[in-house]
Amino acid sequence: RDPRVHMVTAVYVGKGRGRLNAGDDAAAARLYSIAEVLALRGKGKFAFDHEEIIDEYLQWKGYI
């Protein structure tokens, strides 16, 4: 995030079902398995501090 200002991030966790239906703003959206997310860690594939946020979730769920 921008170190010049105070930033708050809200993360929501939920379960979904059915078919992913992305709009124009997220036309390339897709679902990733936990195994796929774990394989992406440490490879510079996430923007900003998103890898840190994902790591906190994975720790919370006991995946790492």
C-alpha positions in Angstrom: 0.0 0.0 0.0 1.0 3.6 -0.1 3.4 4.3 2.8 2.5 8.0 2.8 -1.0 7.5 4.2 -2.7 5.3 6.8 -4.5 2.4 5.0 -7.0 -0.1 6.3 -7.7 -3.3 4.4 -10.9 -5.3 5.0 -10.9 -9.0 4.0 -14.1 -11.0 3.7 -14.1 -14.8 3.8 -17.1 -16.7 2.4 -18.2 -19.8 0.6 -19.6 -19.7 -2.9 -21.3 -22.2 -5.2 -22.5 -22.2 -8.7 -20.7 -20.7 -11.7 -18.4 -17.7 -11.4 -19.9 -14.8 -13.3 -17.5 -11.9 -13.6 -18.6 -8.5 -14.9 -16.6 -6.2 -17.2 -14.4 -4.9 -14.4 -13.3 -8.5 -13.6 -13.7 -10.3 -16.9 -10.5 -12.3 -16.3 -11.6 -13.5 -12.8 -11.1 -17.1 -12.0 -11.1 -19.4 -9.0 -7.9 -20.9 -7.6 -7.5 -24.0 -5.5 -5.6 -23.8 -2.3 -2.8 -25.8 -3.9 -2.6 -23.3 -6.8 -2.4 -20.4 -4.4 0.3 -22.1 -2.3 2.3 -22.7 -5.5 2.2 -19.0 -6.4 3.6 -17.8 -3.0 7.0 -16.3 -3.2 7.0 -15.8 -6.9 6.0 -12.1 -7.1 2.6 -12.9 -8.6 0.5 -10.8 -6.2 0.0 -7.0 -6.2 0.8 -4.7 -3.3 0.5 -6.5 0.0 -1.9 -9.1 -1.2 0.5 -12.0 -0.7 0.8 -11.0 3.0 -2.9 -10.9 3.3 -3.3 -14.3 1.7 -0.6 -15.7 3.9 -2.5 -14.5 7.0 -5.6 -16.3 5.7 -3.7 -19.5 4.9 -2.2 -19.4 8.4 -5.5 -18.8 10.0 -7.0 -21.8 8.2 -4.0 -24.0 9.0 -2.7 -24.4 5.4 0.8 -23.1 6.3 
